[in-house]
Amino acid sequence: MKRVFKIFGIVLLVAAVIGTFVYLWMKSRPEEKVFETTQAEIRTIEKNTLATGKIQPRDEVKIKPQISGVIDKLYKEAGQKVQQGELIAKLKVIPDMNTLANAEASIKLAKIKLEKAQTDYNREKQLYDRKLVSDADIEEYDVTLRNAKEELQRAQDLYDIAKEGATKSSQNASTTYVRSTVSGTILDIPEKEGNSVVLTNNFNEGTTIATVANMNDMLFVGKIDETEVGKLNVGMPLTILIGAIEGEKYDAVLEYIAPKGTEENGAVMFEIKAAIKIPEGDFLRAGYSANAQITLSKADSVISIQENALQFEGSTPYVEVLTSEKPVTYERRNVTTGLSDGMYIEIKEGVTTEDKLKVIN
């Protein structure tokens, strides 16, 4: 019986030794790494860039007064539509006392000349009726009289303009009425009733009564970096994304690329402008912040792989293709690459859509 226990103990000891040896041998073996795999696929790759900017009307027309004065009445508000020639405001003239005094003096002088011309004409007419002077003589006095009347009327008109801003005979064309010079939507009326305004002259750009624009003709105006401006061409399509209008995209066509850049925060930026195609019924407000998505290059329906499946040895790109799953083995293949969008890259040569490629995380 003791012999049996002794043999059993020896067997357990040998088994323990063998188990320990196997365990240590298994631990010493290198752990086999497991990699994710991906396959090439047919897809369209686009290389895009973004330009930041704003939505603006193509033309903003500033409506200014023809005379200086005070706004007596405003007939329109911002946001209203207006037709060319439609009344926006009426001004009240504050006469310049020096100009008014000169105009009054001109009237007095014109009256004196008219009285003398009338007296001379009446005397000459009596002589003419008695056949003592010729037709030519009376005609000369008649012309002088008519000129005197015209001069008085002209002096009176200048006085009315200085005092009221218009002559009594042309109230419909009065310069005290501010009318829109174009049809469109009023973007802004910066002045209020009672504010003083001045006309445009060589020393002053004048007061803007209203700003009018055609809101159906809108532009994206933005900036693009010098490293990408050389890839743009007038006529290129753009996609406009407006932050204030979620989920909407607007097509646009590039119309303008600035010939000269400006330095901003250490980078040289170039201005671009694109005409936006606005669907019927949509309304874009001037000043919206927006981004323009520009497709710089495009590869349609090409073999593509994920960027993280591509490896490099120096400047040579390659992939590792799975050749066996048990044991896991890979074959290196050099590839020829094409266009990349940052997530996927075009493979012109080296793999097929059947190949399983090692993904490097």
C-alpha positions as CSV (number, residue, x, y, z in Angstrom):
1,M,0.0,0.0,0.0
2,K,2.8,2.4,0.8
3,R,4.4,1.5,-2.5
4,V,1.2,2.6,-4.3
5,F,1.2,6.0,-2.6
6,K,4.8,6.4,-3.4
7,I,4.3,5.8,-7.1
8,F,1.3,8.1,-7.1
9,G,3.3,10.9,-5.5
10,I,6.1,10.4,-8.1
11,V,3.6,10.6,-10.9
12,L,2.1,13.8,-9.5
13,L,5.6,15.4,-9.2
14,V,6.5,14.5,-12.7
15,A,3.1,15.9,-14.0
16,A,3.7,19.1,-12.0
17,V,7.2,19.5,-13.5
18,I,6.0,18.8,-17.1
19,G,3.1,21.3,-16.6
20,T,5.4,24.0,-15.3
21,F,7.7,23.4,-18.2
22,V,4.8,23.7,-20.7
23,Y,3.5,26.8,-19.0
24,L,6.9,28.5,-19.1
25,W,7.4,27.5,-22.7
26,M,4.0,28.9,-23.7
27,K,4.7,32.1,-21.9
28,S,8.1,32.5,-23.6
29,R,6.5,32.3,-27.1
30,P,5.9,35.7,-28.8
31,E,2.2,36.7,-28.7
32,E,0.7,36.8,-32.1
33,K,-0.7,40.2,-32.9
34,V,-4.1,40.5,-34.5
35,F,-4.7,43.3,-37.0
36,E,-7.9,44.7,-38.4
37,T,-8.3,44.4,-42.1
38,T,-10.1,46.4,-44.7
39,Q,-10.8,46.0,-48.4
40,A,-10.5,48.4,-51.3
41,E,-13.7,49.8,-52.8
42,I,-14.9,51.8,-55.7
43,R,-15.8,55.3,-54.7
44,T,-15.5,59.0,-55.8
45,I,-12.8,61.0,-54.1
46,E,-13.0,64.8,-54.0
47,K,-10.4,67.2,-52.7
48,N,-12.2,70.2,-51.2
49,T,-11.3,73.4,-49.5
50,L,-13.4,75.9,-47.6
51,A,-13.5,79.7,-47.9
52,T,-15.1,81.7,-45.1
53,G,-17.1,84.9,-45.8
54,K,-20.5,86.6,-45.9
55,I,-23.6,86.9,-48.1
56,Q,-23.8,90.3,-49.7
57,P,-26.0,92.0,-52.4
58,R,-24.1,92.5,-55.7
59,D,-24.9,96.2,-55.5
60,E,-25.9,98.4,-52.6
61,V,-27.0,101.8,-53.7
62,K,-26.8,104.7,-51.2
63,I,-29.6,107.2,-51.6
64,K,-28.4,110.8,-50.8
65,P,-30.1,114.1,-50.8
66,Q,-29.7,116.8,-53.5
67,I,-29.8,119.6,-50.9
68,S,-28.8,120.1,-47.3
69,G,-31.6,120.3,-44.7
70,V,-33.5,118.5,-42.0
71,I,-35.6,115.3,-42.6
72,D,-39.2,116.4,-42.3
73,K,-40.8,113.0,-43.1
74,L,-39.7,109.4,-43.7
75,Y,-42.1,107.4,-45.9
76,K,-40.3,104.0,-45.9
77,E,-38.7,101.6,-43.4
78,A,-35.9,99.1,-43.6
79,G,-37.0,95.8,-45.2
80,Q,-39.7,97.4,-47.4
81,K,-39.4,97.1,-51.2
82,V,-39.2,100.2,-53.2
83,Q,-39.5,101.1,-56.9
84,Q,-37.2,103.4,-58.9
85,G,-38.4,107.0,-58.4
86,E,-40.6,106.1,-55.3
87,L,-40.6,108.6,-52.5
88,I,-38.5,107.8,-49.5
89,A,-38.2,111.0,-47.5
90,K,-39.1,114.7,-47.6
91,L,-36.6,117.4,-46.4
92,K,-37.1,120.8,-44.9
93,V,-34.6,123.4,-46.0
94,I,-32.8,125.4,-43.4
95,P,-31.9,128.5,-45.5
96,D,-28.4,129.9,-45.4
97,M,-28.8,133.5,-44.4
98,N,-26.0,134.8,-46.6
99,T,-27.4,133.0,-49.7
100,L,-30.9,134.2,-48.8
101,A,-29.7,137.8,-48.5
102,N,-27.9,137.7,-51.9
103,A,-31.1,136.3,-53.5
104,E,-33.2,139.1,-52.0
105,A,-30.8,141.7,-53.3
106,S,-30.9,140.1,-56.8
107,I,-34.7,140.4,-56.8
108,K,-34.6,144.1,-55.9
109,L,-32.1,144.8,-58.6
110,A,-34.1,142.8,-61.1
111,K,-37.2,144.8,-60.2
112,I,-35.4,148.1,-60.7
113,K,-34.2,146.9,-64.2
114,L,-37.7,145.8,-65.0
115,E,-39.3,149.1,-64.0
116,K,-36.8,151.0,-66.2
117,A,-37.3,148.6,-69.1
118,Q,-41.1,149.0,-68.8
119,T,-40.9,152.8,-68.7
120,D,-38.6,152.9,-71.7
121,Y,-40.9,150.5,-73.6
122,N,-44.1,152.5,-72.8
123,R,-42.4,155.8,-74.0
124,E,-41.2,154.1,-77.2
125,K,-44.6,152.5,-77.8
126,Q,-46.3,156.0,-77.8
127,L,-43.8,157.2,-80.4
128,Y,-44.4,154.0,-82.4
129,D,-48.2,154.5,-82.3
130,R,-47.7,158.0,-83.7
131,K,-45.5,156.5,-86.5
132,L,-42.5,158.4,-85.2
133,V,-40.2,155.3,-84.8
134,S,-39.6,152.2,-86.9
135,D,-40.5,148.6,-86.2
136,A,-36.9,147.8,-85.5
137,D,-36.8,150.4,-82.7
138,I,-39.9,149.1,-80.9
139,E,-38.7,145.5,-81.2
140,E,-35.4,146.4,-79.5
141,Y,-37.3,147.8,-76.5
142,D,-39.6,144.9,-76.5
143,V,-36.7,142.4,-76.2
144,T,-35.1,144.5,-73.4
145,L,-38.4,144.4,-71.5
146,R,-38.8,140.6,-71.9
147,N,-35.2,140.0,-70.7
148,A,-35.9,142.1,-67.7
149,K,-39.0,140.0,-66.8
150,E,-37.0,136.8,-67.3
151,E,-34.2,138.1,-65.0
152,L,-36.7,138.9,-62.3
153,Q,-38.3,135.4,-62.6
154,R,-34.8,133.8,-62.4
155,A,-34.0,135.9,-59.3
156,Q,-37.3,134.9,-57.7
157,D,-36.6,131.2,-58.4
158,L,-33.1,131.4,-56.8
159,Y,-34.7,133.0,-53.8
160,D,-37.4,130.2,-53.5
161,I,-34.7,127.5,-53.9
162,A,-32.6,129.1,-51.2
163,K,-35.6,129.3,-48.8
164,E,-37.8,126.3,-49.7
165,G,-35.5,124.1,-51.8
166,A,-37.8,124.3,-54.8
167,T,-39.3,126.9,-57.1
168,K,-43.1,127.4,-57.0
169,S,-43.4,126.5,-60.7
170,S,-41.7,123.0,-60.3
171,Q,-42.9,121.5,-57.0
172,N,-43.1,118.0,-58.5
173,A,-39.4,118.1,-59.3
174,S,-38.5,119.5,-55.9
175,T,-35.1,118.7,-54.5
176,T,-36.7,118.4,-51.1
177,Y,-38.1,115.0,-52.1
178,V,-35.6,112.1,-51.8
179,R,-36.5,109.4,-54.2
180,S,-35.0,105.9,-54.8
181,T,-32.7,105.8,-57.8
182,V,-33.1,102.0,-58.2
183,S,-35.7,99.3,-57.5
184,G,-35.1,96.8,-54.7
185,T,-35.3,96.3,-50.9
186,I,-34.4,98.9,-48.4
187,L,-31.5,97.5,-46.3
188,D,-31.1,100.4,-43.9
189,I,-32.4,103.9,-43.2
190,P,-29.7,105.2,-40.8
191,E,-31.3,108.6,-40.2
192,K,-34.4,109.6,-38.3
193,E,-36.9,112.4,-38.7
194,G,-35.4,115.7,-37.4
195,N,-31.8,114.7,-38.3
196,S,-29.8,117.2,-40.3
197,V,-28.5,116.0,-43.7
198,V,-26.0,117.4,-46.2
199,L,-25.7,117.0,-49.9
200,T,-22.6,115.5,-51.6
201,N,-19.9,118.0,-52.6
202,N,-16.1,118.1,-53.1
203,F,-15.6,118.3,-49.3
204,N,-18.3,115.9,-48.1
205,E,-19.6,112.5,-49.3
206,G,-23.1,113.5,-48.2
207,T,-25.5,111.9,-45.8
208,T,-27.0,108.5,-46.7
209,I,-30.8,108.6,-46.3
210,A,-31.3,104.9,-47.3
211,T,-29.4,101.9,-48.7
212,V,-31.2,99.9,-51.4
213,A,-30.2,96.6,-53.0
214,N,-31.7,93.9,-55.2
215,M,-32.0,90.9,-52.9
216,N,-32.5,88.5,-55.7
217,D,-28.9,89.1,-56.9
218,M,-26.7,87.9,-54.0
219,L,-23.0,87.1,-53.8
220,F,-20.8,85.1,-51.5
221,V,-17.8,87.3,-50.7
222,G,-15.0,85.4,-48.9
223,K,-11.2,84.9,-48.5
224,I,-9.0,81.9,-49.5
225,D,-5.4,81.2,-48.7
226,E,-2.6,81.8,-51.2
227,T,-1.7,78.1,-51.2
228,E,-5.0,77.3,-52.8
229,V,-5.9,80.3,-54.8
230,G,-3.9,79.1,-57.8
231,K,-6.2,76.1,-58.1
232,L,-9.3,78.2,-58.6
233,N,-10.7,79.4,-61.9
234,V,-13.6,81.7,-62.7
235,G,-16.6,79.7,-63.6
236,M,-15.9,76.9,-61.0
237,P,-19.0,75.6,-59.1
238,L,-19.2,76.2,-55.3
239,T,-21.5,75.0,-52.6
240,I,-22.6,77.6,-50.1
241,L,-23.3,76.7,-46.5
242,I,-25.0,79.3,-44.3
243,G,-24.7,78.9,-40.6
244,A,-28.1,80.5,-39.9
245,I,-29.9,78.2,-42.3
246,E,-29.3,74.6,-41.1
247,G,-29.5,71.8,-43.6
248,E,-29.6,74.0,-46.7
249,K,-27.0,74.2,-49.5
250,Y,-26.9,76.7,-52.3
251,D,-25.2,76.4,-55.6
252,A,-23.0,79.2,-56.7
253,V,-20.6,80.1,-59.6
254,L,-17.2,81.7,-59.0
255,E,-17.1,85.1,-60.6
256,Y,-14.1,86.9,-59.3
257,I,-10.6,86.2,-57.9
258,A,-8.7,89.1,-56.5
259,P,-5.5,89.8,-58.4
260,K,-3.8,91.0,-55.2
261,G,-3.8,89.5,-51.8
262,T,-3.8,91.0,-48.3
263,E,-1.9,89.9,-45.3
264,E,-4.1,88.7,-42.4
265,N,-2.6,87.2,-39.2
266,G,0.6,86.3,-41.0
267,A,-1.1,84.7,-44.0
268,V,-1.8,86.1,-47.5
269,M,-5.5,85.9,-48.3
270,F,-7.2,86.6,-51.6
271,E,-10.8,87.8,-52.0
272,I,-13.3,85.7,-54.1
273,K,-16.8,86.4,-55.1
274,A,-19.4,83.9,-56.3
275,A,-23.0,84.4,-57.6
276,I,-25.5,82.4,-55.6
277,K,-28.4,80.7,-57.3
278,I,-31.4,81.4,-55.0
279,P,-34.4,79.1,-55.4
280,E,-37.7,80.7,-55.9
281,G,-39.3,81.5,-52.6
282,D,-36.1,81.5,-50.6
283,F,-34.8,84.7,-49.0
284,L,-31.2,85.4,-48.0
285,R,-30.4,88.2,-45.7
286,A,-27.4,90.4,-46.3
287,G,-24.6,89.8,-43.8
288,Y,-25.2,86.1,-43.2
289,S,-21.9,84.3,-42.3
290,A,-21.2,81.5,-44.8
291,N,-18.7,79.0,-46.0
292,A,-18.0,78.1,-49.6
293,Q,-17.1,74.5,-50.3
294,I,-14.9,74.4,-53.4
295,T,-13.9,71.1,-55.2
296,L,-10.3,71.6,-56.3
297,S,-10.0,68.1,-57.9
298,K,-12.1,65.0,-58.3
299,A,-11.6,61.3,-59.2
300,D,-14.8,59.5,-60.2
301,S,-15.4,55.8,-59.5
302,V,-11.8,54.8,-58.7
303,I,-10.3,52.0,-56.5
304,S,-9.8,53.5,-53.0
305,I,-8.5,52.4,-49.6
306,Q,-8.6,53.9,-46.2
307,E,-5.6,56.1,-45.4
308,N,-4.7,54.0,-42.4
309,A,-4.1,51.0,-44.6
310,L,-1.3,52.8,-46.5
311,Q,2.3,52.6,-45.2
312,F,5.5,54.2,-46.4
313,E,9.1,53.1,-46.6
314,G,10.9,56.3,-47.4
315,S,8.8,57.9,-50.1
316,T,7.6,54.5,-51.4
317,P,4.0,53.7,-50.5
318,Y,2.9,50.1,-49.9
319,V,0.2,48.0,-48.3
320,E,0.2,44.6,-46.6
321,V,-2.1,42.1,-48.1
322,L,-3.5,39.2,-46.1
323,T,-2.3,35.9,-47.7
324,S,-3.2,33.4,-44.9
325,E,-5.4,33.5,-41.8
326,K,-3.9,30.4,-40.0
327,P,-1.2,31.3,-39.4
328,V,-1.8,35.0,-40.1
329,T,0.6,36.2,-42.8
330,Y,0.8,39.3,-44.9
331,E,2.5,40.1,-48.3
332,R,3.9,43.5,-48.9
333,R,2.9,45.2,-52.2
334,N,4.1,48.5,-53.5
335,V,1.2,50.7,-54.8
336,T,0.7,53.7,-57.0
337,T,-1.4,56.3,-55.3
338,G,-3.6,59.2,-56.6
339,L,-6.0,61.7,-55.2
340,S,-6.7,61.8,-51.4
341,D,-9.5,63.4,-49.4
342,G,-7.8,62.8,-46.0
343,M,-9.8,59.7,-45.2
344,Y,-9.6,57.7,-48.5
345,I,-6.9,57.6,-51.1
346,E,-7.0,56.5,-54.7
347,I,-4.9,53.4,-55.7
348,K,-4.0,53.4,-59.3
349,E,-2.0,50.2,-59.2
350,G,-1.2,47.4,-56.7
351,V,-4.5,46.1,-55.2
352,T,-7.9,44.9,-56.2
353,T,-11.3,45.1,-54.4
354,E,-10.8,41.4,-53.4
355,D,-7.6,42.0,-51.4
356,K,-7.8,42.3,-47.6
357,L,-5.4,44.9,-46.3
358,K,-3.8,45.3,-42.9
359,V,-5.0,48.4,-41.0
360,I,-2.5,50.3,-39.0
361,N,-4.1,52.0,-36.0
